[in-house]
């Protein structure tokens, strides 16, 4: 599904002097089947931006095109029904535990498919399949979601979105609060979904995740997009102006390059890639 913002503004508040402009002239495209990370300092408009994608927030000005759907303040232009869009573009919020409300984990995950017309038996089957995918085994199926840890609740919320089989999955800070193992497992899941053809959009503050997983990155500042492109191109320039951290891998490569090593950054996404590149250069120099 192609996603396009066409000169989108968004204001919080009904009228002056209480108006606050959260988005200003957003004009960009998120590629189909991409793994796009959206970054920027707190309050720059990232969460407001992603909520425009399936009509949870309606642009104050401009339009968002999501496949055949149009999200617009112009009622004549806007899609008559936005509910089907929310099946195709699923959003997992930063505090995803607040998305849970059913008595059991399996019922919570099955709710979305049932809401879109899937029979209960089939929805429960989808719930079980997706709970296993996010690392929650059969022992969790009948538990109350409110008896789970924060990380486990987040996995349930993600499984609930996955069970609707969307074309686009949007995740707002999905790894916050997870230990390193949990982060690695979660990102491996998103990578797998991406490889299966799902468009993945991740809002994050972790530049190491951007470096390791993103095909595209959008940088926001004060409600505007100030950069859109490949992660390598971003990290090859100074990111201080955007208040972003330099990824550890970029720092390592920069130090190694000062020692004479050369790297094709398009082929470097992990420490193993760095080691392989060094080993090859050493063999070739003999």
Buried (B, 14 or more C-beta within 10 A) or exposed (E): BBBBBBEBBBBEEEEEEEEEBBBBEBEBBBEEBBBBBBBBBEEBBBBBBBBBBBBBBBBBBBBBBBBEBBBBBEEEEBBEEBEEBBBBBBBBBBEBBEBBEBEBBBBBBBBBBBEBEBEEEEBBBBBBEBBBBBBBEEEBBEBEBEEBEEBBBBBBBBBBBBBBBBBBBBBBBBBBEBEEEBBEBBBEBBBEBBEEEBBBBBBBBBBBBBBBBBBBBBBBBBBBBEBBEBBBEBBEEEBEEBEBBBBEBBEBBEEBEEEEBEBEBEEBBEEEBBEEBBEEBEEEEE
